[in-house]
Amino acid sequence: MSLLGKKFPAPVAKPMAPFYIAGLVILYGVNSAATAMMASDEFKNDPRNPNAKTAKPADKH
């Protein structure tokens, strides 16, 4: 006996393919927008920006 129950031969990947593709397109767009914002003049010197050109203060423990 299987712990997952009876297996049904229902297709999963084929009908869901448009949603997977749309998700990848959205993720690509969000990544492109975030990268463009990090390189913009408005956020270039923000200390939260990982690409900031300012010197980071020393971490004291």
Buried (B, 14 or more C-beta within 10 A) or exposed (E): EEEEEEEEEEEEEEEEEEEEEEEEEEEEEEEEEEEEEBEEEEBBEBEEBEEBEEEEEEEEE
